[in-house]
């Protein structure tokens, strides 16, 4: 959420059986069904519940953000090109893991194990100074000094930047959503944790205040590679993540070269609303018209765990 209206400052070169029952419903292309899971850890993978539609509105190993702007110029998302996703591993020596890695991202989440022991998300974010940059393949919102933290398995990761993919990179039972936001975090050892949020035009709700506030920047920076603008007003990411949401978690990689592995992915099951106009704005980042999603990678025996989140209260349970 952006605390105050933002103005331009400058422009420059930027989850079976147990005692409780489990109910699953397949994802539909409309992404409008409600999915719920009520169970403890299951010994065998179960079909993945789809993204939850709310009832109402609502170069070290690599930089934290992944590839540099210069690196973005070396690869493409067009599959039938010499520098497309199928060839990323051959473009640079340090990118070989894009081809040879066994824990690559994104993936299709079609099987998972319930893991209620993971508990609700733990994070604390604050309002901070940001810059919006067109990296050539995506728009990125960067905090100059990092922002707050996300706690995963008792380790703290500082939020570095946020960027968007149109359409989504991860899929649920083969279904791709309109957009996916990646919140990239890094700890003191430069290990990474990414928090992912799905967006859908079919999801009921109010327009994203975050995207609405950034629209002027997206418009001005569209198709202007390596350009950025400072956001003079502070940007607070706290409202962007719903603590009541369920989530998927697995170990993967960056989804862009150098495709470094060891990344902990947390993918929210609740879907947020996005306007068609906002999707178009984010899709207009590149000079060349192309979607900026990497095809699904082999799961190679990895386990995707699922935390159900807090069940929706009935009208009788709600406080007056």
C-alpha positions, 0 to 999 in steps of 0.5 A, a space after each residue: 500500500 502506498 501511504 500517500 500519493 506518489 510523485 515522480 522525483 527523477 528518471 534514470 538508467 532500474 495443501 490423506 486421510 486422518 481423523 479429520 476429513 479432506 475436501 478438494 475441488 479441481 481448479 477451473 479455468 474461471 478460477 472462481 471455485 472455493 477450495 478448502 483443506 482440513 487435515 494433518 500431514 498426509 503420508 502420500 501426496 494429495 491433489 493440490 487445492 486450487 488458489 483460494 478465491 476470497 468471498 469478498 473484496 479484499 554478481 555475489 552468487 547473484 543479486 537478490 533480484 536475480 539477473 542484472 539489467 545487462 543480463 536481462 538483455 542476453 535472454 528471451 522468453 520466446 521459446 523458438 529463439 536462440 536465447 529462449 528458455 530452452 537455451 538459457 543454460 548455454 548462453 553463459 557459463 554461470 547459467 548452466 544450472 538453468 539446463 542441468 539443475 534438479 530443483 528448478 522453478 517455476 513448477 506446476 503444483 498438482 500434488 502436495 502434502 498437508 503440513 499444518 505444522 508450518 503455521 501462519 506466515 510470519 512477516 513484518 514489513 515497514 514503509 520505505 523508500 523505493 525505486 521503480 525500474 524497467 529491467 527490460 523483461 519486468 518492472 521491479 520495485 526496489 527498496 533502497 535499504 531493504 524492508 522488514 523481514 519474512 521468517 521461514 523455518 526460523 530464519 529471517 529474510 529481508 525484503 529486497 524487491 518486488 516484480 511481476 510476471 504476466 501471466 503467472 509462472 507457477 501453475 495449479 493443476 495446469 492452470 495459469 493465472 493472469 499475473 504473479 507477483 514475486 516478493 524477493 527476500 534475502 538473508 545475511 548469507 544471501 540465501 533467498 526466499 520468495 513470497 508469491 501472490 497470484 492475481 486474476 481478473 476474474 477474482 472479485 474484489 477491489 483493485 489493488 491499491 499497490 498497482 493503482 498507485 504505481 500505474 503512473 510509473 508503469 506508464 512512463 517507464 513502459 518499453 524504456 529498458 534500463 530506466 527508473 524513477 524514484 518514488 518520493 513517498 514511502 511504500 509499505 508492503 504490509 497489506 499485500 500479504 494476507 496472513 489468513 491465506 493458505 500457502 504452498 512451499 517448496 525448494 526451487 530456484 530463481 526463474 530467470 538466469 542464472 537460475 540459482 537453486 536453494 530458493 525457498 518458495 512460498 506461494 499464497 493460495 488466496 488470489 487477489 483481484 487485478 484490473 485488465 488495464 493493470 495487466 496490460 500495463 505490466 505486460 507492456 514493459 518490453 520493447 518486444 511484445 512477449 509474455 515474461 513467464 518461464 515454462 514449468 520445470 520438472 519437479 524431480 521428486 520434490 515435495 510441495 507442502 501445503 498449509 491450509 490457512 485460517 478457515 473462513 468464518 460463517 455468519 454465525 461465528 462472526 462478531 456482531 
